[in-house]
Amino acid sequence: MKRFLLRTLLYLLPFVALLVYYFFIADWSAMEGDLGRMTSTEFHYTHPQILPRPPMAECRNVESVPDIAALADDEMVVFGDSFSIGDSLRWHQFMGAALSKRIVFAGRFYKPADDLLDALLHHPGLLGDTVVLELVERNLVSLALLQFPQENPSHTNPAAAAAGATQRKEGSLDILKGKWRRKSRKPIQFYQHRLGIDVPVGVERLDGNYFSCRPDRLYYYEDDLHSNLSSEQAAAALANWHRLDSLAGTQGITLFLVAIPDKYTVYHRHLAAPRHSGERLLEAPCPLEALPRFVNTLPLITSLVASGTPDVYLPDDSHFSTPTALAVGNFVASVLMP
């Protein structure tokens, strides 16, 4: 009993420490955006606002497609990552207003492609006739490495089946231990994400003033430098996007893939000391342009930067500002309009 209590306390200790840091130690005044939470640099500025406030479509969020129940005639389903999550001042709400559609944001923002594939396989009737999937550049390859169902499931590898049978015979105590370890990791990973632990943020000097806070500095995720991954992975991702589009077509669904550029991609041409990191995935020639309904928003967003619009992306955040969300929503709506 004492050993059980001691092990339980050891498991809970990191959670308690993270909670204490989050509520009593962390500098909330410096946590304006997601980059602000992940760097020691303090950001204090006012978000750019649009006056008068533009029209926005009503939005409702469902974590799984079956929760949609019945899709109304004036509703459209959108899957997406963190650029789309929420129901306030999001690009898809501006798109919906331009199309006179209400938006249903479906699925999990960290697994939108998986949830779309599952919906196409098991609940296509709940999606309507047009679906939009939004992904930021860093996710276009990594989240496209999907596990499609095998076309010939009857051809089972006997060795793999035997290995699976062996695993199923594992002792019940070992199975419980494994489940406990996996479940105990999830809260830690959740708070690590909330606190920005172990997420490196890079900074570069720009050739002009582009932000209202640290105007000539670009703060970005270091992961953005590696978002293109390998050419083999990019080719596999493109093949999977074609398969996903074909699967949607067989269900009578028109699928649009909307690509949002990484913050680094938008501003890297304006670095005071350019880095030789090669072409970015969304820059021409973009391999994903071969998809039938691929919407690349990079040209639109870079034109906003070139026009002198401040805070096209937020200085302390990896996401774009409300004026950019409005421009992107209207642009995507113009592509979707018949």
C-alpha positions as CSV (number, residue, x, y, z in Angstrom):
1,M,0.0,0.0,0.0
2,K,2.8,2.4,0.9
3,R,4.5,1.6,-2.4
4,F,1.3,2.3,-4.3
5,L,0.8,5.7,-2.6
6,L,4.5,6.6,-3.2
7,R,4.2,5.8,-6.9
8,T,0.9,7.7,-7.2
9,L,2.5,10.8,-5.6
10,L,5.5,10.5,-8.0
11,Y,3.1,10.4,-11.0
12,L,1.2,13.4,-9.7
13,L,4.2,15.5,-8.8
14,P,5.0,16.9,-12.3
15,F,1.3,17.8,-12.9
16,V,1.2,19.7,-9.6
17,A,4.5,21.5,-10.5
18,L,3.2,22.5,-13.9
19,L,-0.1,23.8,-12.4
20,V,1.8,25.8,-9.8
21,Y,3.9,27.4,-12.5
22,Y,1.0,28.0,-14.8
23,F,-1.2,29.8,-12.2
24,F,1.3,31.4,-9.8
25,I,4.7,31.9,-11.5
26,A,4.2,32.4,-15.3
27,D,4.2,36.0,-16.5
28,W,0.7,36.3,-18.0
29,S,1.2,39.9,-19.0
30,A,3.9,38.7,-21.5
31,M,1.8,35.9,-22.9
32,E,0.0,37.8,-25.7
33,G,0.3,35.1,-28.4
34,D,1.6,31.6,-28.8
35,L,5.1,32.8,-29.6
36,G,5.0,35.1,-26.6
37,R,4.3,32.1,-24.4
38,M,7.3,30.3,-25.9
39,T,10.1,32.9,-25.6
40,S,11.5,35.0,-22.8
41,T,10.9,38.2,-24.9
42,E,8.1,40.3,-23.5
43,F,5.5,41.5,-26.0
44,H,3.1,44.4,-25.2
45,Y,1.1,45.8,-28.1
46,T,-2.5,46.3,-29.3
47,H,-4.0,44.0,-31.8
48,P,-5.0,45.6,-35.1
49,Q,-8.7,46.1,-35.3
50,I,-11.1,46.5,-38.3
51,L,-13.7,49.3,-38.0
52,P,-16.5,48.9,-38.8
53,R,-16.6,45.3,-37.9
54,P,-17.1,43.1,-41.1
55,P,-19.9,40.6,-41.3
56,M,-19.1,37.1,-40.0
57,A,-20.9,33.9,-40.5
58,E,-22.3,31.9,-37.6
59,C,-20.0,29.1,-36.6
60,R,-20.5,25.9,-34.6
61,N,-17.9,23.4,-33.6
62,V,-18.2,19.7,-33.3
63,E,-15.3,17.4,-32.3
64,S,-16.5,14.4,-34.4
65,V,-18.5,14.3,-37.6
66,P,-21.4,12.2,-36.2
67,D,-22.1,15.1,-33.8
68,I,-23.2,17.2,-36.8
69,A,-26.5,15.2,-36.8
70,A,-28.1,16.9,-39.8
71,L,-26.4,19.5,-42.0
72,A,-28.7,22.4,-43.0
73,D,-28.8,23.6,-46.6
74,D,-27.1,26.8,-45.7
75,E,-24.2,25.1,-43.8
76,M,-20.7,24.1,-44.9
77,V,-18.2,21.8,-43.2
78,V,-14.7,23.0,-42.6
79,F,-11.8,20.9,-41.3
80,G,-8.6,22.7,-40.2
81,D,-5.8,23.2,-37.8
82,S,-5.2,26.1,-35.3
83,F,-5.9,28.7,-37.9
84,S,-9.5,27.6,-38.0
85,I,-10.3,26.5,-34.4
86,G,-12.7,28.7,-32.5
87,D,-15.6,30.8,-33.5
88,S,-14.5,34.4,-33.4
89,L,-12.8,36.4,-36.2
90,R,-11.7,33.3,-38.0
91,W,-11.0,33.3,-41.8
92,H,-13.7,30.7,-42.4
93,Q,-16.3,32.9,-40.8
94,F,-15.5,35.7,-43.2
95,M,-15.6,33.1,-46.0
96,G,-19.0,31.9,-44.8
97,A,-20.4,35.5,-44.8
98,A,-19.2,36.0,-48.4
99,L,-20.9,32.7,-49.4
100,S,-24.0,33.3,-47.2
101,K,-23.2,30.0,-45.4
102,R,-23.0,29.0,-41.8
103,I,-19.8,27.2,-40.9
104,V,-19.5,23.9,-39.1
105,F,-15.9,23.4,-37.9
106,A,-15.6,19.6,-37.5
107,G,-12.9,17.4,-36.0
108,R,-9.8,17.9,-34.0
109,F,-7.5,20.8,-34.9
110,Y,-4.4,18.7,-34.4
111,K,-5.7,15.8,-36.6
112,P,-7.9,17.4,-39.3
113,A,-6.8,15.2,-42.2
114,D,-7.3,12.0,-40.2
115,D,-10.8,13.2,-39.2
116,L,-11.7,14.1,-42.7
117,L,-10.5,10.7,-44.0
118,D,-12.6,9.0,-41.3
119,A,-15.6,11.1,-42.2
120,L,-15.3,10.3,-45.9
121,L,-15.1,6.6,-45.1
122,H,-17.8,6.3,-42.5
123,H,-20.0,9.4,-42.5
124,P,-19.9,11.0,-46.0
125,G,-23.6,11.8,-45.9
126,L,-23.1,14.2,-43.1
127,L,-20.6,16.4,-45.0
128,G,-22.7,18.1,-47.6
129,D,-21.6,18.5,-51.2
130,T,-18.6,20.9,-50.6
131,V,-15.9,20.5,-47.9
132,V,-13.0,22.7,-47.1
133,L,-9.8,21.5,-45.5
134,E,-7.4,24.2,-44.2
135,L,-3.8,23.4,-43.3
136,V,-0.8,25.6,-42.5
137,E,2.3,25.0,-44.6
138,R,4.2,23.0,-41.9
139,N,1.3,20.5,-41.8
140,L,0.7,20.0,-45.5
141,V,3.2,17.2,-45.7
142,S,3.3,15.7,-42.2
143,L,-0.4,15.5,-41.7
144,A,-0.9,14.0,-45.2
145,L,1.0,10.8,-44.4
146,L,-2.3,9.1,-43.7
147,Q,-3.1,5.5,-43.2
148,F,-5.6,4.6,-45.9
149,P,-7.5,1.3,-45.5
150,Q,-5.9,-1.7,-47.4
151,E,-7.6,-2.4,-50.7
152,N,-7.2,-6.2,-50.1
153,P,-7.6,-6.8,-46.4
154,S,-8.0,-10.5,-46.9
155,H,-4.3,-10.8,-47.8
156,T,-3.0,-10.8,-44.3
157,N,0.7,-11.5,-43.5
158,P,0.8,-14.7,-41.4
159,A,3.8,-13.5,-39.5
160,A,2.2,-10.2,-38.6
161,A,-1.0,-12.1,-37.5
162,A,1.1,-14.4,-35.3
163,A,2.9,-11.4,-33.8
164,G,-0.5,-9.7,-33.1
165,A,-1.8,-12.9,-31.4
166,T,1.4,-13.0,-29.2
167,Q,0.8,-9.4,-28.2
168,R,-2.8,-10.1,-27.3
169,K,-1.6,-12.9,-24.9
170,E,0.4,-10.4,-22.9
171,G,-0.3,-10.5,-19.2
172,S,-3.2,-8.3,-17.9
173,L,-0.9,-6.6,-15.4
174,D,1.5,-5.6,-18.2
175,I,-1.4,-4.3,-20.3
176,L,-2.7,-2.2,-17.4
177,K,0.8,-0.8,-16.8
178,G,1.1,0.2,-20.4
179,K,-2.3,1.9,-20.4
180,W,-1.4,3.8,-17.2
181,R,1.9,5.0,-18.7
182,R,0.2,6.3,-21.8
183,K,-2.6,8.0,-19.9
184,S,-0.1,9.6,-17.5
185,R,1.9,11.1,-20.4
186,K,-1.1,12.9,-22.0
187,P,-1.7,15.5,-19.2
188,I,2.1,16.2,-19.2
189,Q,2.0,16.7,-23.0
190,F,-1.1,18.9,-22.7
191,Y,0.5,21.3,-20.1
192,Q,3.8,21.3,-22.0
193,H,1.8,22.5,-25.0
194,R,0.0,25.1,-23.0
195,L,3.2,26.4,-21.4
196,G,5.3,26.3,-24.6
197,I,7.9,24.0,-23.0
198,D,10.6,22.7,-25.4
199,V,9.2,24.6,-28.4
200,P,12.1,26.6,-29.8
201,V,11.4,30.1,-31.2
202,G,13.7,31.8,-33.7
203,V,14.3,35.5,-34.3
204,E,15.7,37.3,-37.3
205,R,16.2,41.0,-38.2
206,L,14.0,42.3,-41.1
207,D,14.9,44.9,-43.7
208,G,12.0,47.2,-42.6
209,N,9.3,47.7,-40.1
210,Y,6.4,45.2,-40.4
211,F,5.0,44.8,-36.9
212,S,3.6,47.1,-34.2
213,C,5.8,45.5,-31.6
214,R,9.5,44.8,-32.3
215,P,8.8,46.2,-35.8
216,D,12.0,45.0,-37.5
217,R,12.1,41.5,-35.8
218,L,10.6,38.3,-37.1
219,Y,9.7,35.8,-34.4
220,Y,8.8,32.3,-35.7
221,Y,8.8,28.6,-34.9
222,E,12.1,27.0,-35.6
223,D,10.0,24.1,-36.9
224,D,9.0,26.3,-39.8
225,L,12.5,25.9,-41.2
226,H,11.9,22.2,-41.7
227,S,8.3,22.2,-42.7
228,N,9.0,20.9,-46.2
229,L,10.5,17.6,-45.0
230,S,12.1,15.3,-47.5
231,S,11.2,15.1,-51.3
232,E,10.1,11.5,-50.7
233,Q,7.7,12.5,-48.0
234,A,6.4,15.4,-50.1
235,A,5.7,13.0,-53.0
236,A,3.9,10.6,-50.7
237,A,1.8,13.5,-49.3
238,L,0.9,14.6,-52.8
239,A,-0.2,11.1,-53.7
240,N,-2.3,10.9,-50.6
241,W,-4.0,14.3,-51.3
242,H,-4.9,12.9,-54.7
243,R,-6.3,9.8,-53.1
244,L,-8.3,11.9,-50.6
245,D,-9.7,14.0,-53.4
246,S,-10.6,10.9,-55.4
247,L,-12.4,9.4,-52.3
248,A,-14.4,12.6,-51.8
249,G,-15.3,12.6,-55.5
250,T,-16.7,9.1,-55.3
251,Q,-19.0,10.3,-52.5
252,G,-20.2,13.2,-54.6
253,I,-18.2,15.7,-52.5
254,T,-16.1,18.5,-53.8
255,L,-13.0,18.9,-51.7
256,F,-11.0,22.2,-51.5
257,L,-7.6,22.2,-49.8
258,V,-6.7,25.7,-48.5
259,A,-3.0,26.2,-47.7
260,I,-1.9,28.9,-45.2
261,P,1.8,29.8,-45.4
262,D,4.1,29.6,-42.4
263,K,5.0,32.9,-40.9
264,Y,8.6,32.4,-41.9
265,T,7.6,31.8,-45.5
266,V,5.7,35.1,-45.6
267,Y,8.6,37.2,-44.3
268,H,11.8,35.3,-45.2
269,R,12.3,37.4,-48.4
270,H,12.5,40.5,-46.2
271,L,15.3,39.2,-43.9
272,A,18.1,41.8,-43.5
273,A,20.6,38.9,-43.8
274,P,18.9,36.3,-46.0
275,R,19.4,32.7,-45.1
276,H,20.0,30.2,-47.9
277,S,17.2,27.8,-46.9
278,G,16.0,27.2,-50.4
279,E,12.5,27.6,-51.8
280,R,9.6,27.2,-49.5
281,L,6.9,24.6,-50.1
282,L,4.2,27.1,-51.1
283,E,6.5,29.2,-53.3
284,A,6.4,28.6,-57.1
285,P,6.7,26.0,-58.4
286,C,4.6,24.5,-55.7
287,P,4.1,20.7,-56.2
288,L,0.6,20.8,-54.7
289,E,-0.6,23.0,-57.5
290,A,-1.2,19.8,-59.4
291,L,-4.2,19.1,-57.1
292,P,-7.5,20.0,-58.8
293,R,-8.8,22.4,-56.1
294,F,-5.7,23.6,-54.3
295,V,-6.0,27.1,-52.9
296,N,-2.6,28.7,-52.2
297,T,-3.0,31.8,-50.1
298,L,0.7,32.8,-50.1
299,P,0.4,35.2,-53.1
300,L,-2.5,37.1,-51.4
301,I,-0.7,37.3,-48.1
302,T,2.7,38.4,-49.5
303,S,0.8,41.1,-51.5
304,L,-0.5,42.5,-48.2
305,V,3.0,42.6,-46.8
306,A,4.3,44.3,-49.9
307,S,1.5,46.9,-49.7
308,G,2.8,48.1,-46.3
309,T,0.0,46.6,-44.3
310,P,1.3,46.2,-40.7
311,D,0.8,43.1,-38.6
312,V,-0.2,40.8,-41.5
313,Y,0.9,38.1,-39.1
314,L,0.8,39.0,-35.4
315,P,4.3,39.9,-34.0
316,D,4.1,37.6,-31.0
317,D,2.1,34.8,-32.7
318,S,2.5,32.3,-35.6
319,H,-1.1,33.2,-36.8
320,F,-2.2,36.0,-39.0
321,S,-4.2,39.0,-37.8
322,T,-7.9,39.7,-38.2
323,P,-7.5,41.9,-41.4
324,T,-5.6,39.1,-43.0
325,A,-8.2,36.6,-41.9
326,L,-10.8,38.8,-43.6
327,A,-8.8,38.9,-46.8
328,V,-8.1,35.2,-46.8
329,G,-11.8,34.4,-46.2
330,N,-13.0,36.6,-49.0
331,F,-10.3,35.2,-51.3
332,V,-11.3,31.6,-50.6
333,A,-14.9,32.5,-51.1
334,S,-14.2,33.9,-54.5
335,V,-12.6,30.5,-55.5
336,L,-15.5,28.5,-54.2
337,M,-18.2,30.7,-55.9
338,P,-19.6,29.0,-59.0
